């Protein structure tokens, strides 16, 4: 039997329809990743499931029993939620944050609550932080405490609302490691996430949300390798590529390089390769092409089939290869030395320099 069943769920704010006619079932032990563009109702869907934002219409069942205002507290104890903003009590230390709920809501003794909290802190790697206050913790540590606090209530299901979106990129991996460990333990989880590696590697199913509902539902292989619907296809293609248009030599190069860095981060590209891609983008666009041609388009993509990265810079003009005609010999040497293959293509007035890693 499904642990969560959703039937004809709708959520409206005034005349604004956020979710409409959503029906789905989540089985015990499943790990569901919810992906999709911003503003498509992913977080609203989670909050509607546990009635933080009660549905405008439709029904939600937990373990066969319909959730209503009368039994919502009981349902929430069995269905924990971890927010992107941590939500820790600032006046309590870590141990206090983990034990307050079990003592007050579950009625267990302080000793028992602290023993369980100590085990959970060990599980998330924070035993030595038990007496620290939230202000003394990093963002990643706060989120791990938030996960441990949720686990302290012994939930049967955990809902994660973008648990890494508020974190510095260097802290994401420590939180995702805890969530991956929970997935291996058999915990039922529904995770709104932008971490595509997690969604692809750990999930049992993936929901792609768009048009006010679950636009496409499938296995990670189906969603990430052969999505069936047009908007899913467009989204999956976009997360495997990055494009930046330069319209003048005075462009915001930091924005461009930040986009390259974000692409590398999303795909968990090893630091050495990421550094090469950033260097190639900087040398080709900033030092070689734009000083001559002003406008160009940078494209960066990853080929799962070939297992390589392709960075290209396209610009209009005659068939001159900017890499060969540039006066900046040092930049040209750096480009040649940091790519496995470099080639130049020309067609219909457009030049493209392609670097393969």
C-alpha positions in Angstrom: 0.0 0.0 0.0 1.2 3.5 -0.8 2.5 5.5 2.2 1.3 8.8 0.5 -1.5 9.1 -2.0 -2.5 12.4 -3.6 -5.8 12.7 -5.4 -6.9 15.7 -7.6 -4.8 18.1 -5.5 -5.2 21.8 -6.3 -3.7 24.9 -4.8 -4.7 28.4 -5.6 -3.8 31.8 -4.1 -6.7 34.0 -5.1 -7.1 33.7 -8.8 -3.5 32.4 -9.2 -3.6 28.6 -9.8 -0.3 27.1 -8.7 -1.2 23.4 -8.7 -4.0 21.6 -10.5 -5.4 18.1 -10.6 -2.3 16.3 -9.2 -2.8 12.6 -8.5 0.1 10.3 -7.5 1.2 7.5 -5.2 4.4 7.2 -3.2 5.4 3.8 -2.0 7.3 3.0 1.2 11.1 3.1 0.6 10.9 5.3 -2.5 13.1 8.3 -3.0 11.3 10.8 -5.1 13.2 13.7 -6.6 11.2 16.7 -7.8 12.9 18.8 -10.4 11.9 21.6 -12.7 12.2 25.3 -13.4 11.7 27.8 -10.6 8.1 28.9 -10.1 6.4 25.6 -11.1 5.1 24.7 -7.7 7.6 22.2 -6.4 7.9 23.6 -2.9 4.1 24.4 -2.8 3.4 20.7 -3.6 5.5 19.6 -0.6 3.8 22.1 1.7 0.4 21.0 0.4 1.2 17.4 1.2 1.8 18.1 4.9 -0.8 20.9 5.1 1.6 23.7 5.9 -0.2 25.3 2.9 -3.5 23.2 2.9 -4.7 22.3 -0.6 -7.5 24.3 -2.0 -9.1 21.1 -3.3 -8.3 17.4 -3.5 -7.3 14.8 -1.0 -4.0 13.6 0.6 -3.8 10.2 2.3 -1.0 9.1 4.6 -0.8 5.3 5.1 -4.3 4.9 3.9 -5.9 7.6 6.2 -7.0 10.9 4.7 -5.2 13.9 6.2 -7.6 16.5 7.7 -7.3 19.4 10.1 -8.3 17.1 12.9 -5.4 14.6 12.5 -2.8 16.8 10.9 -0.6 16.9 14.0 -0.4 13.1 14.1 0.4 13.0 10.4 3.1 15.6 10.7 4.8 13.6 13.4 5.1 10.7 11.0 6.0 12.9 8.0 9.0 15.1 8.9 10.1 18.1 6.8 13.5 19.7 6.3 13.5 23.3 5.0 16.1 25.2 3.0 16.3 27.9 5.8 17.2 25.4 8.6 14.6 26.7 11.1 16.7 25.9 14.2 15.9 27.5 17.6 18.6 30.1 18.1 18.2 30.1 21.9 18.9 26.3 22.1 22.1 24.5 21.6 22.3 21.6 19.1 21.3 19.0 21.8 18.4 21.2 22.8 17.2 21.5 19.2 17.2 17.7 18.9 15.5 16.9 22.1 12.8 19.6 22.4 10.4 17.9 20.0 10.7 14.3 21.3 10.3 15.4 25.0 7.3 17.8 24.4 5.5 16.0 21.6 6.4 12.3 22.0 6.5 12.4 25.8 9.9 10.6 26.1 12.3 11.2 29.0 15.1 13.7 28.7 17.7 11.0 29.1 16.2 8.9 26.3 15.9 11.9 24.1 19.5 12.9 24.6 20.8 9.3 24.0 19.0 9.2 20.7 20.1 12.7 19.8 23.7 11.7 20.5 23.4 8.8 18.1 21.9 11.0 15.5 24.6 13.6 15.8 27.1 10.8 15.3 25.3 9.7 12.2 25.5 13.2 10.7 29.1 13.7 11.8 28.4 16.4 14.4 29.0 14.7 17.8 31.5 17.4 18.8 29.0 20.2 18.1 26.3 18.9 20.6 26.7 21.9 22.9 27.2 24.5 20.2 24.5 27.1 19.3 23.3 27.6 15.8 25.3 30.9 15.4 28.5 28.9 16.0 27.8 26.5 13.1 28.3 26.8 9.3 25.4 26.5 6.9 26.1 22.9 6.1 26.4 22.0 9.8 23.1 23.8 10.5 21.3 21.8 7.8 22.8 18.5 9.1 21.5 19.5 12.6 18.1 20.2 11.0 18.1 16.7 9.4 19.0 15.1 12.7 16.3 17.1 14.5 13.8 15.7 12.0 15.0 12.2 12.5 14.7 12.6 16.3 10.9 12.5 15.8 11.2 9.0 14.1 9.4 10.0 11.0 8.3 7.4 8.4 8.7 9.9 5.6 10.9 13.0 5.2 10.1 15.8 2.9 13.1 17.9 1.8 12.4 21.4 0.4 15.6 22.3 -1.5 17.9 21.4 1.4 21.0 22.8 -0.2 19.8 25.9 -2.0 20.8 28.2 0.9 24.3 26.7 1.2 27.7 27.8 -0.1 28.7 25.3 -2.9 31.5 24.0 -0.7 29.0 22.8 1.9 26.5 21.1 -0.4 28.4 17.8 -0.5 28.3 17.3 3.3 24.5 17.6 3.4 23.9 15.5 0.3 26.1 12.8 1.8 23.7 12.6 4.8 20.7 12.4 2.5 22.3 9.7 0.3 23.0 7.7 3.5 19.3 8.0 4.4 18.3 6.8 1.0 20.5 3.7 1.4 18.9 3.0 4.8 15.5 2.7 3.1 14.0 6.0 4.4 11.0 7.2 2.3 11.9 10.6 1.0 10.5 13.3 -1.3 13.2 15.8 -2.3 12.7 19.1 -4.1 16.2 19.6 -5.5 18.5 21.2 -8.0 21.1 18.6 -7.4 20.8 16.7 -10.7 23.5 14.1 -9.8 21.5 13.2 -6.7 18.2 13.0 -8.7 19.9 10.8 -11.3 21.9 8.5 -9.1 19.9 8.1 -5.9 16.2 8.5 -6.8 13.9 5.6 -7.5 11.6 8.0 -9.4 11.8 11.6 -10.6 8.9 14.1 -11.0 9.5 16.8 -13.5 7.0 19.6 -12.6 5.6 22.1 -15.0 2.2 23.5 -16.2 0.9 23.3 -12.6 1.5 19.6 -12.0 3.6 16.6 -12.5 4.4 17.1 -16.1 6.4 13.9 -16.4 7.0 11.0 -14.0 9.6 8.3 -14.6 12.7 6.5 -13.5 15.9 8.5 -13.4 17.0 6.7 -16.6 13.8 7.7 -18.4 13.8 11.3 -17.3 17.6 12.0 -17.7 18.3 9.8 -20.7 15.1 9.7 -22.8 12.5 12.1 -21.5 9.3 11.9 -23.6 7.7 15.3 -23.3 9.0 18.5 -24.9 9.4 20.6 -21.8 11.2 17.9 -20.0 13.5 17.4 -23.0 14.2 21.1 -23.0 15.0 21.3 -19.3 17.2 18.2 -19.3 19.1 19.5 -22.3 19.6 22.9 -20.7 21.1 21.4 -17.5 23.7 19.7 -19.6 24.7 22.9 -21.4 25.5 26.5 -20.7 25.4 29.3 -23.2 26.4 33.0 -22.8 26.0 35.7 -25.5 28.6 38.5 -25.6 27.2 41.6 -27.3 30.2 44.0 -26.8 33.8 44.0 -25.6 32.6 45.7 -22.4 30.5 42.7 -21.4 30.2 41.4 -17.8 32.9 38.7 -17.9 32.4 37.8 -14.3 28.8 36.8 -15.0 30.0 34.6 -17.8 32.7 32.9 -15.7 30.2 32.5 -12.9 28.0 30.6 -15.3 30.8 28.3 -16.3 31.6 27.7 -12.6 27.9 26.9 -11.9 27.8 24.5 -14.8 30.8 22.7 -13.4 29.4 22.6 -9.9 26.0 21.2 -11.1 27.8 18.4 -13.0 30.2 17.7 -10.1 33.1 18.2 -12.5 36.4 17.6 -10.8 38.3 20.7 -9.9 41.2 20.2 -12.4 38.8 19.9 -15.3 36.6 22.8 -14.0 39.7 25.0 -13.8 40.6 24.2 -17.4 37.1 25.0 -18.7 37.1 28.4 -16.9 40.6 29.1 -18.2 39.6 28.2 -21.8 36.5 30.4 -21.5 38.5 33.3 -20.2 41.3 33.1 -22.8 39.2 32.4 -25.8 36.4 34.9 -25.1 38.1 37.7 -23.2 41.7 37.7 -24.6 41.3 36.3 -28.1 37.9 36.7 -29.8 36.2 39.9 -28.3 39.3 42.2 -28.7 38.8 41.7 -32.5 35.2 40.7 -33.1 33.4 42.2 -30.0 30.4 39.9 -30.2 30.4 36.1 -29.8 28.6 33.2 -28.2 30.1 30.8 -25.7 28.6 27.3 -25.5 29.6 24.7 -23.0 28.2 21.2 -23.0 28.7 17.7 -21.6 28.3 14.6 -23.7 27.4 11.5 -21.6 27.8 9.3 -24.6 31.4 10.4 -25.4 32.2 11.3 -21.8 33.8 14.6 -22.7 33.2 18.4 -22.4 33.0 20.7 -25.3 33.6 24.4 -25.1 33.0 26.5 -28.2 33.1 30.2 -29.1 31.2 31.3 -32.2 31.6 34.7 -34.0 30.7 36.3 -37.3 33.3 37.3 -39.9 35.4 35.9 -42.7 37.0 32.5 -42.3 39.9 33.7 -40.1 40.7 31.5 -37.1 41.0 34.0 -34.3 43.2 31.5 -32.4 45.8 31.5 -35.1 45.6 35.2 -36.0 45.6 36.6 -32.5 48.5 38.8 -31.3 48.2 37.2 -27.9 50.5 34.3 -28.2 50.5 33.4 -24.5 46.7 33.1 -24.5 46.8 30.9 -27.7 49.5 28.7 -26.1 47.3 28.3 -22.9 44.3 27.3 -25.0 46.3 24.8 -26.9 47.9 23.4 -23.8 44.6 22.9 -21.8 42.5 21.0 -24.4 42.7 17.5 -25.8 41.6 18.7 -29.2 41.1 22.1 -30.8 39.4 22.7 -34.1 38.0 25.5 -36.2 34.9 25.4 -38.3 33.5 28.0 -40.7 30.1 28.0 -42.4 27.8 30.8 -43.7 29.8 33.6 -42.3 30.1 32.1 -38.8 33.4 30.9 -37.2 33.5 28.5 -34.4 36.5 27.5 -32.3 35.9 24.2 -30.5 37.9 22.9 -27.6 37.4 19.3 -26.4 38.3 18.2 -22.9 
